Amino acid sequence: MSNPLGTRGALAKAVAELITALWLNNYLFLSPLTFRENICRFAEQFRGSDQHDAQEFLGFLLDGLHEDLNRIKVKPAPIEMGPEREHDLETLPQQIMSEREWRIYRRRDDSFVVDCFQGQFRNQLKCLTCGQTSTTYNVSGDAQPARLARTTLLIYLVWLLQTFMPLSVPVPAGRNLKVSLLNCIEAFVREEIMEKDEAWFCPRCKTKRKASKKLTLSRLPPILVIHLKRFSFKGPFSDKIETQVQYPLQGLDLTNFVPPPLMSQDAAKLKQPPKGWVYDLYAVTNHYGNLSSGH
């Protein structure tokens, strides 16, 4: 309740009351007025009857709950990016640095929401002239949800053995095209080439160079939220991508997208589910309509 970044516990209490009322099953219907009012007190954009993105709302809800439920009452000073840490990021195995960076993150942010929803990915840039690399480990909840592009479909998946802030994946364009959810995730982790206006300023070459950009999933959460990026923006023009995305109701296996534990890391082995990272579908939020209207 003392966290200046949260809602002083108001949002957590409102969610608790709503869940309690739902599970009591005493009503034929339930209008979540108190819950909505607590949202609007801290996010004025949701007041009134304007349309809003489900992803934006979910992002605000999870972010607010995280701050209300943060177990770190007094946050320690951030650990600076010194030469030794930077060297380790570029030279040590991904499994080791992923775990190390995750521990650094949780020194300041540690909550039930982090336990359940937040994942981590590795972003590496590589100069194609000299081979210099720049590696960062980002936590998927770092982005401000309210600033993300319009949502169209949220898929909530539950890890089979126990119960992310959204993992936003691209959708190939095409009205009569059918792709799988795995195709979208593969497109997300596919290596990109940065050149011309998007060229990377290489710290070793001291000039802009053609570079590769590679995203890798380093850590998956027990509850994985996937956002399909169905709205494309090209200059002043925008469009909705109508491609059909197929996905299984059970047994979505993402094990191969995460680096395997190192043989010497017995502790890390225990953190991976015995049957791998396999998810079942829990719920879907689907946007019907076009860019200017819909629900």
N, C-alpha and C positions, 0 to 999 in steps of 0.2 A: 504493500500500500504506500510505501515511501518512494517507490521508483518514479522519478520524474518523466520517464519515457513511456510509462504505462497509463492506465486509467484509474489509478489508486484502488484497484480491486473491483471497480464497478462492473466492468465487462465480465470478469471471471464469475462474479456473483450472479449476474444476469443469465449467463450461460448455464450455471448450476441450477438456477431456479427453473429455467426452461426445460432442461433435461429431466429434472424431478417431476415437473408437471406432466411431461410426456409419458414417463414410465409409470406414473400413478394410474393412468388410463381411466380417469374419472370423468372425462369429457368426450362428447361426440366430435367436437372440433376444438381447436386451440388457436387463438389469435395472439401471436407473440409481440404484443404492443410494448411491454416493459423492456424486452430484449432489444427491440428496434430502437426504442428511445435512448437506451444506453449506447447503442451504436452511433446514433445521430448526435449525441452530446459531444462526441469526440471526432466525428467525421461528418461535418455539415453537408457534404456532397450527397449523402444518402437521405437527407431530409426532403420531403416533398414527393412528387410522383414521377420524377424523371426516370428514364431507363438507365440502368447501370450494368456493368459487366459482373458476371458471377465470379470470375477470377479476381477482379479488383476487390469485391466484397470479402471473398474467402481469404485473400491475402491480408486485408486489414484485420479481419477477425483473428486469424492465427498469430499475426504480429502483435496484436493487442494482448491476446492471452499469454503469449510468450513473455512479454514484459511484466504482466501482472503476476505471472507464476515463476519468474526468474529466481532461481535459488541463490544467485550471487547478490547478496544485499549491498555489499560495498565492492565495486568493481576495481580490480587492481589496474595499474597503469598498463597501457598496451605495450607489447614487446616489439621493439623497433626492428626494422629489417637491416641488420648489420651484415658486414662482409661474410662472417662465418655462416650465418643462416642462409644467406644468398648462395654461398658456395654449396651448401648441403642440398638446397633445392635443385641445383643443376646437376649434381653428381650422385646422390644417394638414390636407391631404388624408390619407385613411386609408393610402394606399400609402406615403407618406413616414414617417408615424408608426409604422406597422407595422414597417418596416425599422429605424427608429431604436430602437424598444423591443426588437426582436429582438437588435440588437447589444448593448444594455444587459444583456439576459438572459445572453448568451453570454460576457460578461466574467467570470461566476462559474460558469457551467454550460456546458461545451463537451465533448461526447464523441461517440463513434460512435453511441450510442443517440439523442442529440439529432439528429445528422445524418440518421438513418434514420426515426425514429418520432415525433418531437415536432412538433406543429403549433401554431398560434396562432389565437386568435379575439379579436374586438373586442366589448366589452360597453359599450353606451351607454344611459344613463338620461336621459330628457328630461321636464322638468316641463311638464305640459299647461296650466299657468296662465301662467307667465312665459317659457317656452321655454328655461330654463337647462338645460345638459347636463353630464353627468359621464361621461367616457370612460376606459376602461382596456383595456389589451391583455394578455390572459392567455395564458400558455403552457399547452398542454393537459396537460403533465405535472406542473403545479404541485400538483394535488390529491393527497393521500395515498391510494394505491390501496386500502389495507386498509380504509379507512373508507367506500368506495363501496358503493352498494346491491347486492343480489344480482344476479349476472349470469345471463343465459340464453343469449345467443348472441354469440359473437365472430366477426367477419368480418375476415380479414386480406386486404388487397388490395395488389397490387404495381404500382407505376407502370410503364408499358410500357417506358420508356426506361432505367430502372435498377432496380436491384432494385426512432406518435403515441402515443403514449400514448393510451388509448382516447378516441375521440370518442363520447360517450354521447348517443344520440338517442332521442326518445320514440316509442312505438308506439301508434297508435290502438287503442282497445279494441273487442272484438267477436269472438265465436267463428267466425262464418262470413264475417268481413270479410277481404278481400284488399287489401293495399296494396303499393306498391313501396318499395324502399330510398330512392329519391329523395323519395317522399312523407314518409318519416321525417325526412330531412335538411331538407326544406322546413319541417316542423313545428318543427324545432330552431331555425331562423333566423327563424321567424315572429314578428312584433312582439307583445309581451304588454302588457296594461294592468294597472298596479299601483294598487290603490285599497283603500279601507276599511282592514283590518288590515295590508295589504301596501303601503300608500301610502308614497311616498318622502319623506324629510325634505329638502326643497329648501333648499340653502344660501343662495339669494337671497331666497326668500319667508320663510325662517326658521320654517317650519312644515311639517307633513306635507301633501303634495299628491298628487293623482292624476297618475300618470306613465306613460310608455311605456318599455319595456325591449326593446332590439333587439340580438341577437347576430349577428355577421357573421364568417364564416371569412376570416381575413387571410392565412394561410399554410398550405399543405398539405404533409405530409411525403412522401418517396418511398414509404415503407411505411405505409399507413393502416390503423389498427385501429379498427373500428367496433363499439360495444357497443349492442345493442338492449335498451332498458330495459323488460323484460317483467314486472317485478314492481311493482305499484301499492300504495301505502300511504295509506289514508284513516283517520286517527285510529287506533283500536284494530284496524281491519280491514285485511286485506291480501289480495291476489289475484294470480294469474298471468294475464297478458294472452295469450290464445291466437291472436291475429290472425296470419294467414299473411303473411309479408313476402317478396316476390319480388325477386330481384336478378339481374343478368346475370352469366354466367361470364366474359364479356369485355366490355371497352368501357364501363365505368361512367364517364360523363363528368361531372366536377364542376367544369369550367372556369367555368361561369356563377355558381358560388357564391363565387368569389374575385374581388376587384376587379381589373380589367385594369391593366396597367402604364401609368403616365403617359407621354405621348408624348415627354417630354423625358428620360425615364429609360432610356437605352440599356442601362445595366448591369442594370436590373431586367428588361428584356425578355429578356435572355440567361438569367435564372434560371427563366423559365417554359418548360416543355417545348414543343418546336416544334408538337406536335399538341394542346396543351392538357393539362389535368390529367385524364388518362384512365387508369383502373385496370383490371387483370385480377384475378379472384378467385384467391387462393392457397390458403386453407384456411378451414375453418369449425369452430368449437366449439359444439355444440348441447346445451342442457340438456333432458333428458327427465325428466318427473316433475312433482311439485307443489311447494308452498312448503316442505313439511317433508321431502321425500325426493326422490331422483332422482340422475341422474348425467349 
